[in-house]
């Protein structure tokens, strides 16, 4: 069941603009540097807003972020005692305690290392009997919790964010989706390499839902993501590349390593812009 969380802060659900209205692309040397940069932004957010609602993603890409943030927690430089965590998407049909349900993955990779309890966690119920009702309940719960402050995203090789596969509506809400075969093949590595074990259906925050987070941070690493990153940042806003919806958000940051940046035509411009950025601005 979706866990309703009350923010109690009455904060307005207005995305921060941080002085710019374009997708910011930050090219970092490697995944570790990307993880450190984003963990730093999360740490700053938690200093400003100790009960911030952090939207987290699964997959291999965000792991360096969670590792870097956990290191800060261990060293005492970040206090997560009031932090709250929101899930992005979930498989349909896996019991919540299945080791590869995204709830289990997030408990292992995010909540436990950050010392955050399940009472501060919210996610959709992929094992619900009434999936449309579970989707609606989760979408509502996110709003009632005050909205996501910072949503971390990975990207699929086909440009999906969450599990919004190509041709998802750019104004979609949390709902059930059918995975493409490509995504099932990509994710088979988490199911012992057996694509037959990867569920066909998922619940995902919709693109419209994701766009309501105050700050979107997408991390992409490796050459396999280079085409999707180029389409996201330099292509048209189009449902065929769901991540291109980031261009509609007033505060979206795309952090890429050199390999994932390798197909960007404006890479030099992005490097120059970031290098000349005032320190106070952060990402
Ligand atoms: C899954 C998740 C996405 C994630 C994507 C990429 O499909 N639903 O949120 O971004 O995988 O995963 P990876 O980072 O392992 O390439």
py3Dmol code that shows the C-alpha trace and the ligand (Angstrom):
import py3Dmol

protein = """\
ATOM      1  CA  UNK A   1       0.000   0.000   0.000  1.00  0.00           C
ATOM      2  CA  UNK A   2       1.177   3.521  -0.705  1.00  0.00           C
ATOM      3  CA  UNK A   3       2.414   5.030   2.526  1.00  0.00           C
ATOM      4  CA  UNK A   4       0.957   8.501   2.961  1.00  0.00           C
ATOM      5  CA  UNK A   5       3.406  10.947   4.440  1.00  0.00           C
ATOM      6  CA  UNK A   6       2.481  14.341   5.683  1.00  0.00           C
ATOM      7  CA  UNK A   7       5.082  17.029   5.197  1.00  0.00           C
ATOM      8  CA  UNK A   8       3.608  19.261   7.861  1.00  0.00           C
ATOM      9  CA  UNK A   9       5.505  22.162   6.362  1.00  0.00           C
ATOM     10  CA  UNK A  10       2.830  23.602   4.074  1.00  0.00           C
ATOM     11  CA  UNK A  11       5.514  24.369   1.484  1.00  0.00           C
ATOM     12  CA  UNK A  12       4.261  25.588  -1.865  1.00  0.00           C
ATOM     13  CA  UNK A  13       4.617  23.119  -4.721  1.00  0.00           C
ATOM     14  CA  UNK A  14       6.540  25.450  -6.973  1.00  0.00           C
ATOM     15  CA  UNK A  15       9.654  24.180  -8.709  1.00  0.00           C
ATOM     16  CA  UNK A  16      12.781  26.135  -7.865  1.00  0.00           C
ATOM     17  CA  UNK A  17      14.313  27.872 -10.871  1.00  0.00           C
ATOM     18  CA  UNK A  18      17.713  28.586  -9.444  1.00  0.00           C
ATOM     19  CA  UNK A  19      18.207  31.460 -11.833  1.00  0.00           C
ATOM     20  CA  UNK A  20      17.850  29.601 -15.120  1.00  0.00           C
ATOM     21  CA  UNK A  21      15.225  28.258 -17.451  1.00  0.00           C
ATOM     22  CA  UNK A  22      16.980  25.616 -19.498  1.00  0.00           C
ATOM     23  CA  UNK A  23      18.227  22.089 -19.050  1.00  0.00           C
ATOM     24  CA  UNK A  24      21.653  22.346 -17.501  1.00  0.00           C
ATOM     25  CA  UNK A  25      24.113  19.737 -18.731  1.00  0.00           C
ATOM     26  CA  UNK A  26      27.062  18.973 -16.475  1.00  0.00           C
ATOM     27  CA  UNK A  27      29.766  16.777 -17.971  1.00  0.00           C
ATOM     28  CA  UNK A  28      31.781  14.973 -15.314  1.00  0.00           C
ATOM     29  CA  UNK A  29      34.864  12.783 -15.768  1.00  0.00           C
ATOM     30  CA  UNK A  30      33.249   9.591 -14.494  1.00  0.00           C
ATOM     31  CA  UNK A  31      30.312   8.047 -12.633  1.00  0.00           C
ATOM     32  CA  UNK A  32      31.926   8.575  -9.250  1.00  0.00           C
ATOM     33  CA  UNK A  33      32.256  12.319  -9.853  1.00  0.00           C
ATOM     34  CA  UNK A  34      28.622  12.444 -10.968  1.00  0.00           C
ATOM     35  CA  UNK A  35      27.571  10.626  -7.809  1.00  0.00           C
ATOM     36  CA  UNK A  36      29.530  13.029  -5.619  1.00  0.00           C
ATOM     37  CA  UNK A  37      28.071  16.090  -7.367  1.00  0.00           C
ATOM     38  CA  UNK A  38      24.477  14.935  -6.979  1.00  0.00           C
ATOM     39  CA  UNK A  39      24.985  13.732  -3.411  1.00  0.00           C
ATOM     40  CA  UNK A  40      26.324  17.218  -2.666  1.00  0.00           C
ATOM     41  CA  UNK A  41      23.133  18.773  -4.057  1.00  0.00           C
ATOM     42  CA  UNK A  42      21.035  16.399  -1.948  1.00  0.00           C
ATOM     43  CA  UNK A  43      23.084  17.253   1.141  1.00  0.00           C
ATOM     44  CA  UNK A  44      22.579  20.988   0.515  1.00  0.00           C
ATOM     45  CA  UNK A  45      18.857  20.397   0.103  1.00  0.00           C
ATOM     46  CA  UNK A  46      18.674  18.468   3.383  1.00  0.00           C
ATOM     47  CA  UNK A  47      20.500  21.290   5.167  1.00  0.00           C
ATOM     48  CA  UNK A  48      17.949  23.803   3.849  1.00  0.00           C
ATOM     49  CA  UNK A  49      14.952  21.481   4.192  1.00  0.00           C
ATOM     50  CA  UNK A  50      15.603  18.674   6.701  1.00  0.00           C
ATOM     51  CA  UNK A  51      12.290  16.930   5.891  1.00  0.00           C
ATOM     52  CA  UNK A  52      12.827  17.118   2.126  1.00  0.00           C
ATOM     53  CA  UNK A  53      11.096  14.474   0.035  1.00  0.00           C
ATOM     54  CA  UNK A  54      13.765  12.867  -2.152  1.00  0.00           C
ATOM     55  CA  UNK A  55      12.550  10.991  -5.207  1.00  0.00           C
ATOM     56  CA  UNK A  56      14.861   8.091  -5.940  1.00  0.00           C
ATOM     57  CA  UNK A  57      15.424   5.836  -8.928  1.00  0.00           C
ATOM     58  CA  UNK A  58      16.586   2.256  -9.258  1.00  0.00           C
ATOM     59  CA  UNK A  59      19.033   0.778 -11.760  1.00  0.00           C
ATOM     60  CA  UNK A  60      22.812   0.704 -11.672  1.00  0.00           C
ATOM     61  CA  UNK A  61      23.402   4.341 -12.593  1.00  0.00           C
ATOM     62  CA  UNK A  62      22.281   6.040  -9.350  1.00  0.00           C
ATOM     63  CA  UNK A  63      24.361   3.769  -7.097  1.00  0.00           C
ATOM     64  CA  UNK A  64      27.347   6.171  -6.909  1.00  0.00           C
ATOM     65  CA  UNK A  65      24.938   8.874  -5.696  1.00  0.00           C
ATOM     66  CA  UNK A  66      23.635   6.693  -2.876  1.00  0.00           C
ATOM     67  CA  UNK A  67      27.169   5.610  -1.956  1.00  0.00           C
ATOM     68  CA  UNK A  68      28.415   9.201  -1.797  1.00  0.00           C
ATOM     69  CA  UNK A  69      25.408  10.333   0.247  1.00  0.00           C
ATOM     70  CA  UNK A  70      25.754   7.383   2.638  1.00  0.00           C
ATOM     71  CA  UNK A  71      29.419   8.311   3.173  1.00  0.00           C
ATOM     72  CA  UNK A  72      28.303  11.816   4.158  1.00  0.00           C
ATOM     73  CA  UNK A  73      25.760  10.347   6.574  1.00  0.00           C
ATOM     74  CA  UNK A  74      28.439   8.137   8.158  1.00  0.00           C
ATOM     75  CA  UNK A  75      30.795  11.081   8.552  1.00  0.00           C
ATOM     76  CA  UNK A  76      28.029  13.100  10.211  1.00  0.00           C
ATOM     77  CA  UNK A  77      27.977  15.865   7.605  1.00  0.00           C
ATOM     78  CA  UNK A  78      24.395  15.075   6.552  1.00  0.00           C
ATOM     79  CA  UNK A  79      21.425  14.530   8.828  1.00  0.00           C
ATOM     80  CA  UNK A  80      18.788  12.244   7.298  1.00  0.00           C
ATOM     81  CA  UNK A  81      16.742  11.833  10.473  1.00  0.00           C
ATOM     82  CA  UNK A  82      13.816  13.784   8.997  1.00  0.00           C
ATOM     83  CA  UNK A  83      14.391  13.018   5.304  1.00  0.00           C
ATOM     84  CA  UNK A  84      11.648  11.286   3.348  1.00  0.00           C
ATOM     85  CA  UNK A  85      11.988   9.017   0.327  1.00  0.00           C
ATOM     86  CA  UNK A  86       9.594   8.511  -2.604  1.00  0.00           C
ATOM     87  CA  UNK A  87       9.739   5.700  -5.123  1.00  0.00           C
ATOM     88  CA  UNK A  88       9.577   6.356  -8.865  1.00  0.00           C
ATOM     89  CA  UNK A  89       8.239   3.110 -10.249  1.00  0.00           C
ATOM     90  CA  UNK A  90       7.552  -0.523  -9.435  1.00  0.00           C
ATOM     91  CA  UNK A  91       7.004  -3.879 -11.090  1.00  0.00           C
ATOM     92  CA  UNK A  92       3.445  -5.187 -11.107  1.00  0.00           C
ATOM     93  CA  UNK A  93       2.896  -8.633  -9.716  1.00  0.00           C
ATOM     94  CA  UNK A  94       6.053  -9.095  -7.654  1.00  0.00           C
ATOM     95  CA  UNK A  95       5.347  -9.449  -3.940  1.00  0.00           C
ATOM     96  CA  UNK A  96       6.680  -6.411  -2.034  1.00  0.00           C
ATOM     97  CA  UNK A  97       9.301  -8.615  -0.326  1.00  0.00           C
ATOM     98  CA  UNK A  98      10.590 -10.088  -3.627  1.00  0.00           C
ATOM     99  CA  UNK A  99      14.317  -9.216  -3.712  1.00  0.00           C
ATOM    100  CA  UNK A 100      13.931  -7.465  -7.071  1.00  0.00           C
ATOM    101  CA  UNK A 101      10.782  -5.498  -6.293  1.00  0.00           C
ATOM    102  CA  UNK A 102      11.899  -1.886  -6.450  1.00  0.00           C
ATOM    103  CA  UNK A 103      10.699  -1.441  -2.879  1.00  0.00           C
ATOM    104  CA  UNK A 104      13.172  -4.142  -1.743  1.00  0.00           C
ATOM    105  CA  UNK A 105      15.923  -2.702  -3.934  1.00  0.00           C
ATOM    106  CA  UNK A 106      15.421   0.776  -2.492  1.00  0.00           C
ATOM    107  CA  UNK A 107      15.345  -0.539   1.059  1.00  0.00           C
ATOM    108  CA  UNK A 108      18.719  -2.248   0.444  1.00  0.00           C
ATOM    109  CA  UNK A 109      20.412   0.429  -1.644  1.00  0.00           C
ATOM    110  CA  UNK A 110      18.979   3.667  -0.274  1.00  0.00           C
ATOM    111  CA  UNK A 111      17.036   3.483   2.979  1.00  0.00           C
ATOM    112  CA  UNK A 112      19.332   1.224   4.999  1.00  0.00           C
ATOM    113  CA  UNK A 113      22.613   2.920   3.963  1.00  0.00           C
ATOM    114  CA  UNK A 114      21.091   6.346   4.648  1.00  0.00           C
ATOM    115  CA  UNK A 115      19.618   5.265   7.985  1.00  0.00           C
ATOM    116  CA  UNK A 116      16.052   6.094   6.889  1.00  0.00           C
ATOM    117  CA  UNK A 117      13.189   3.937   8.161  1.00  0.00           C
ATOM    118  CA  UNK A 118      10.276   2.536   6.165  1.00  0.00           C
ATOM    119  CA  UNK A 119       7.963   4.953   7.998  1.00  0.00           C
ATOM    120  CA  UNK A 120       9.568   7.745   5.949  1.00  0.00           C
ATOM    121  CA  UNK A 121       9.154   5.864   2.667  1.00  0.00           C
ATOM    122  CA  UNK A 122       6.355   6.017   0.158  1.00  0.00           C
ATOM    123  CA  UNK A 123       5.817   3.950  -2.955  1.00  0.00           C
ATOM    124  CA  UNK A 124       3.134   2.443  -5.185  1.00  0.00           C
ATOM    125  CA  UNK A 125       1.723  -0.984  -4.384  1.00  0.00           C
ATOM    126  CA  UNK A 126       2.699  -3.237  -7.288  1.00  0.00           C
ATOM    127  CA  UNK A 127       0.955  -6.202  -5.660  1.00  0.00           C
ATOM    128  CA  UNK A 128      -2.410  -4.440  -5.253  1.00  0.00           C
ATOM    129  CA  UNK A 129      -5.562  -6.186  -6.481  1.00  0.00           C
ATOM    130  CA  UNK A 130      -6.816  -2.907  -7.884  1.00  0.00           C
ATOM    131  CA  UNK A 131      -3.855  -1.477  -9.774  1.00  0.00           C
ATOM    132  CA  UNK A 132      -5.595   1.663 -11.161  1.00  0.00           C
ATOM    133  CA  UNK A 133      -6.684   2.547  -7.605  1.00  0.00           C
ATOM    134  CA  UNK A 134      -3.133   1.963  -6.312  1.00  0.00           C
ATOM    135  CA  UNK A 135      -1.757   4.270  -9.048  1.00  0.00           C
ATOM    136  CA  UNK A 136      -4.227   7.003  -8.236  1.00  0.00           C
ATOM    137  CA  UNK A 137      -3.598   6.648  -4.503  1.00  0.00           C
ATOM    138  CA  UNK A 138       0.145   7.024  -4.994  1.00  0.00           C
ATOM    139  CA  UNK A 139      -0.182  10.059  -7.246  1.00  0.00           C
ATOM    140  CA  UNK A 140      -2.429  11.677  -4.631  1.00  0.00           C
ATOM    141  CA  UNK A 141      -0.131  10.687  -1.763  1.00  0.00           C
ATOM    142  CA  UNK A 142       2.812  12.423  -3.453  1.00  0.00           C
ATOM    143  CA  UNK A 143       0.849  15.654  -3.695  1.00  0.00           C
ATOM    144  CA  UNK A 144      -0.418  15.343  -0.126  1.00  0.00           C
ATOM    145  CA  UNK A 145       3.143  14.862   1.079  1.00  0.00           C
ATOM    146  CA  UNK A 146       3.964  18.294  -0.328  1.00  0.00           C
ATOM    147  CA  UNK A 147       5.509  17.107  -3.594  1.00  0.00           C
ATOM    148  CA  UNK A 148       8.962  15.789  -4.381  1.00  0.00           C
ATOM    149  CA  UNK A 149      11.762  18.272  -3.707  1.00  0.00           C
ATOM    150  CA  UNK A 150      14.467  16.618  -5.788  1.00  0.00           C
ATOM    151  CA  UNK A 151      13.784  13.735  -8.158  1.00  0.00           C
ATOM    152  CA  UNK A 152      16.782  11.677  -9.203  1.00  0.00           C
ATOM    153  CA  UNK A 153      16.319   9.950 -12.548  1.00  0.00           C
ATOM    154  CA  UNK A 154      18.232   7.456 -14.617  1.00  0.00           C
ATOM    155  CA  UNK A 155      17.448   6.946 -18.284  1.00  0.00           C
ATOM    156  CA  UNK A 156      16.675   3.843 -20.305  1.00  0.00           C
ATOM    157  CA  UNK A 157      18.528   3.146 -23.540  1.00  0.00           C
ATOM    158  CA  UNK A 158      15.269   4.071 -25.294  1.00  0.00           C
ATOM    159  CA  UNK A 159      14.982   7.398 -23.459  1.00  0.00           C
ATOM    160  CA  UNK A 160      12.512   6.259 -20.800  1.00  0.00           C
ATOM    161  CA  UNK A 161      12.369   7.882 -17.381  1.00  0.00           C
ATOM    162  CA  UNK A 162      10.807   5.929 -14.553  1.00  0.00           C
ATOM    163  CA  UNK A 163       9.099   3.318 -16.675  1.00  0.00           C
ATOM    164  CA  UNK A 164       7.562   5.809 -19.085  1.00  0.00           C
ATOM    165  CA  UNK A 165       8.362   4.019 -22.302  1.00  0.00           C
ATOM    166  CA  UNK A 166       8.541   5.812 -25.685  1.00  0.00           C
ATOM    167  CA  UNK A 167       5.259   7.431 -26.744  1.00  0.00           C
ATOM    168  CA  UNK A 168       4.107   7.909 -23.143  1.00  0.00           C
ATOM    169  CA  UNK A 169       1.971  11.011 -22.820  1.00  0.00           C
ATOM    170  CA  UNK A 170       4.026  13.955 -21.631  1.00  0.00           C
ATOM    171  CA  UNK A 171       1.196  14.884 -19.249  1.00  0.00           C
ATOM    172  CA  UNK A 172       0.678  11.339 -17.929  1.00  0.00           C
ATOM    173  CA  UNK A 173      -0.010  10.602 -14.272  1.00  0.00           C
ATOM    174  CA  UNK A 174       0.999   7.544 -12.255  1.00  0.00           C
ATOM    175  CA  UNK A 175      -0.399   4.518 -14.082  1.00  0.00           C
ATOM    176  CA  UNK A 176       0.264   1.001 -15.314  1.00  0.00           C
ATOM    177  CA  UNK A 177       2.554   0.595 -18.330  1.00  0.00           C
ATOM    178  CA  UNK A 178       3.720  -2.324 -20.463  1.00  0.00           C
ATOM    179  CA  UNK A 179       7.483  -2.652 -20.804  1.00  0.00           C
ATOM    180  CA  UNK A 180       9.156  -2.782 -24.196  1.00  0.00           C
ATOM    181  CA  UNK A 181      11.107  -5.934 -24.963  1.00  0.00           C
ATOM    182  CA  UNK A 182      14.281  -3.804 -24.970  1.00  0.00           C
ATOM    183  CA  UNK A 183      13.691  -2.716 -21.369  1.00  0.00           C
ATOM    184  CA  UNK A 184      12.919  -6.279 -20.289  1.00  0.00           C
ATOM    185  CA  UNK A 185      16.151  -7.467 -21.913  1.00  0.00           C
ATOM    186  CA  UNK A 186      18.077  -4.564 -20.293  1.00  0.00           C
ATOM    187  CA  UNK A 187      16.663  -5.463 -16.858  1.00  0.00           C
ATOM    188  CA  UNK A 188      17.066  -9.252 -17.158  1.00  0.00           C
ATOM    189  CA  UNK A 189      20.475  -8.930 -15.471  1.00  0.00           C
ATOM    190  CA  UNK A 190      18.652  -8.317 -12.191  1.00  0.00           C
ATOM    191  CA  UNK A 191      16.689 -11.558 -12.672  1.00  0.00           C
ATOM    192  CA  UNK A 192      19.616 -13.933 -13.146  1.00  0.00           C
ATOM    193  CA  UNK A 193      19.814 -13.066 -16.853  1.00  0.00           C
ATOM    194  CA  UNK A 194      16.430 -14.702 -17.494  1.00  0.00           C
ATOM    195  CA  UNK A 195      14.242 -12.261 -19.432  1.00  0.00           C
ATOM    196  CA  UNK A 196      11.282 -14.567 -18.807  1.00  0.00           C
ATOM    197  CA  UNK A 197      11.401 -13.581 -15.125  1.00  0.00           C
ATOM    198  CA  UNK A 198      11.107  -9.835 -15.838  1.00  0.00           C
ATOM    199  CA  UNK A 199       7.500  -8.694 -15.370  1.00  0.00           C
ATOM    200  CA  UNK A 200       5.725  -7.258 -18.410  1.00  0.00           C
ATOM    201  CA  UNK A 201       3.832  -4.634 -16.441  1.00  0.00           C
ATOM    202  CA  UNK A 202       4.859  -1.837 -14.122  1.00  0.00           C
ATOM    203  CA  UNK A 203       3.488   1.122 -12.229  1.00  0.00           C
ATOM    204  CA  UNK A 204       5.325   4.344 -12.913  1.00  0.00           C
ATOM    205  CA  UNK A 205       4.959   7.941 -11.899  1.00  0.00           C
ATOM    206  CA  UNK A 206       3.720   9.630 -15.045  1.00  0.00           C
ATOM    207  CA  UNK A 207       5.743  12.222 -16.888  1.00  0.00           C
ATOM    208  CA  UNK A 208       3.332  14.912 -15.703  1.00  0.00           C
ATOM    209  CA  UNK A 209       3.807  13.629 -12.149  1.00  0.00           C
ATOM    210  CA  UNK A 210       7.597  13.646 -12.462  1.00  0.00           C
ATOM    211  CA  UNK A 211       7.544  17.188 -13.852  1.00  0.00           C
ATOM    212  CA  UNK A 212       5.924  18.380 -10.610  1.00  0.00           C
ATOM    213  CA  UNK A 213       9.091  17.726  -8.611  1.00  0.00           C
ATOM    214  CA  UNK A 214      10.871  20.976  -7.752  1.00  0.00           C
ATOM    215  CA  UNK A 215      14.235  19.901  -9.164  1.00  0.00           C
ATOM    216  CA  UNK A 216      14.877  17.086 -11.645  1.00  0.00           C
ATOM    217  CA  UNK A 217      18.351  15.568 -11.755  1.00  0.00           C
ATOM    218  CA  UNK A 218      19.039  12.955 -14.414  1.00  0.00           C
ATOM    219  CA  UNK A 219      22.261  10.948 -14.246  1.00  0.00           C
ATOM    220  CA  UNK A 220      23.490   8.987 -17.277  1.00  0.00           C
ATOM    221  CA  UNK A 221      26.776   7.164 -17.607  1.00  0.00           C
ATOM    222  CA  UNK A 222      28.358   4.999 -20.281  1.00  0.00           C
ATOM    223  CA  UNK A 223      28.307   4.987 -24.064  1.00  0.00           C
ATOM    224  CA  UNK A 224      25.091   2.961 -24.154  1.00  0.00           C
ATOM    225  CA  UNK A 225      23.213   6.057 -22.995  1.00  0.00           C
ATOM    226  CA  UNK A 226      24.818   8.530 -25.443  1.00  0.00           C
ATOM    227  CA  UNK A 227      22.018   8.454 -28.056  1.00  0.00           C
ATOM    228  CA  UNK A 228      19.296   8.770 -25.413  1.00  0.00           C
ATOM    229  CA  UNK A 229      21.111  11.688 -23.762  1.00  0.00           C
ATOM    230  CA  UNK A 230      21.517  13.533 -27.081  1.00  0.00           C
ATOM    231  CA  UNK A 231      17.816  13.054 -27.866  1.00  0.00           C
ATOM    232  CA  UNK A 232      16.885  14.213 -24.350  1.00  0.00           C
ATOM    233  CA  UNK A 233      18.880  17.413 -24.390  1.00  0.00           C
ATOM    234  CA  UNK A 234      19.269  18.388 -28.030  1.00  0.00           C
ATOM    235  CA  UNK A 235      16.321  16.707 -29.715  1.00  0.00           C
ATOM    236  CA  UNK A 236      12.788  18.016 -29.922  1.00  0.00           C
ATOM    237  CA  UNK A 237      10.429  17.648 -26.964  1.00  0.00           C
ATOM    238  CA  UNK A 238       8.681  14.504 -28.115  1.00  0.00           C
ATOM    239  CA  UNK A 239       6.905  11.581 -26.506  1.00  0.00           C
ATOM    240  CA  UNK A 240       9.111   9.232 -28.493  1.00  0.00           C
ATOM    241  CA  UNK A 241      11.920  10.255 -26.112  1.00  0.00           C
ATOM    242  CA  UNK A 242      10.144  10.603 -22.750  1.00  0.00           C
ATOM    243  CA  UNK A 243      13.193  12.145 -21.067  1.00  0.00           C
ATOM    244  CA  UNK A 244      12.989  15.097 -23.485  1.00  0.00           C
ATOM    245  CA  UNK A 245      10.133  16.310 -21.252  1.00  0.00           C
ATOM    246  CA  UNK A 246      12.890  17.629 -18.962  1.00  0.00           C
ATOM    247  CA  UNK A 247      13.117  20.534 -21.411  1.00  0.00           C
ATOM    248  CA  UNK A 248       9.702  21.631 -20.118  1.00  0.00           C
ATOM    249  CA  UNK A 249      10.898  21.878 -16.516  1.00  0.00           C
ATOM    250  CA  UNK A 250      12.232  25.127 -15.070  1.00  0.00           C
ATOM    251  CA  UNK A 251      14.968  23.418 -13.059  1.00  0.00           C
ATOM    252  CA  UNK A 252      16.351  20.290 -14.700  1.00  0.00           C
ATOM    253  CA  UNK A 253      19.952  19.113 -14.483  1.00  0.00           C
ATOM    254  CA  UNK A 254      21.453  16.382 -16.641  1.00  0.00           C
ATOM    255  CA  UNK A 255      24.713  14.987 -15.268  1.00  0.00           C
ATOM    256  CA  UNK A 256      26.654  12.840 -17.736  1.00  0.00           C
ATOM    257  CA  UNK A 257      30.068  11.243 -17.898  1.00  0.00           C
ATOM    258  CA  UNK A 258      32.257  11.724 -20.971  1.00  0.00           C
ATOM    259  CA  UNK A 259      30.973   8.525 -22.630  1.00  0.00           C
ATOM    260  CA  UNK A 260      27.305   9.434 -22.196  1.00  0.00           C
ATOM    261  CA  UNK A 261      28.113  12.959 -23.451  1.00  0.00           C
ATOM    262  CA  UNK A 262      29.911  11.671 -26.545  1.00  0.00           C
ATOM    263  CA  UNK A 263      27.028  12.398 -28.951  1.00  0.00           C
ATOM    264  CA  UNK A 264      26.219  15.914 -27.709  1.00  0.00           C
ATOM    265  CA  UNK A 265      26.802  18.555 -30.389  1.00  0.00           C
ATOM    266  CA  UNK A 266      26.932  21.302 -27.776  1.00  0.00           C
ATOM    267  CA  UNK A 267      29.288  19.499 -25.375  1.00  0.00           C
ATOM    268  CA  UNK A 268      31.898  22.285 -25.489  1.00  0.00           C
ATOM    269  CA  UNK A 269      29.279  24.906 -24.798  1.00  0.00           C
ATOM    270  CA  UNK A 270      27.966  22.897 -21.827  1.00  0.00           C
ATOM    271  CA  UNK A 271      31.509  22.525 -20.455  1.00  0.00           C
ATOM    272  CA  UNK A 272      32.185  26.217 -20.832  1.00  0.00           C
ATOM    273  CA  UNK A 273      28.881  27.204 -19.230  1.00  0.00           C
ATOM    274  CA  UNK A 274      29.396  24.997 -16.207  1.00  0.00           C
ATOM    275  CA  UNK A 275      33.025  26.054 -15.770  1.00  0.00           C
ATOM    276  CA  UNK A 276      32.017  29.732 -15.710  1.00  0.00           C
ATOM    277  CA  UNK A 277      29.107  29.272 -13.338  1.00  0.00           C
ATOM    278  CA  UNK A 278      29.044  31.177 -10.062  1.00  0.00           C
ATOM    279  CA  UNK A 279      29.800  28.873  -7.116  1.00  0.00           C
ATOM    280  CA  UNK A 280      26.753  29.983  -5.147  1.00  0.00           C
ATOM    281  CA  UNK A 281      24.388  28.673  -7.782  1.00  0.00           C
ATOM    282  CA  UNK A 282      24.922  24.946  -7.231  1.00  0.00           C
ATOM    283  CA  UNK A 283      23.266  22.601  -9.702  1.00  0.00           C
TER     284      UNK A 283
END
"""
ligand_1 = """\
16
LIG
C 14.827 0.938 -15.170
C 14.260 1.963 -14.201
C 14.670 3.361 -14.568
C 16.178 3.418 -14.811
C 16.527 2.488 -15.960
C 18.005 2.526 -16.325
O 14.082 0.833 -16.314
N 12.839 1.893 -14.160
O 14.297 4.267 -13.532
O 16.559 4.728 -15.102
O 16.178 1.172 -15.546
O 18.735 1.674 -15.503
P 20.315 1.648 -15.428
O 20.689 2.851 -14.663
O 20.637 0.389 -14.698
O 20.806 1.679 -16.826
"""
view = py3Dmol.view(width=600, height=400)
view.addModel(protein, "pdb")
view.setStyle({"model": 0}, {"cartoon": {"style": "trace"}})
view.addModel(ligand_1, "xyz")
view.setStyle({"model": 1}, {"stick": {}})
view.zoomTo()
view.show()
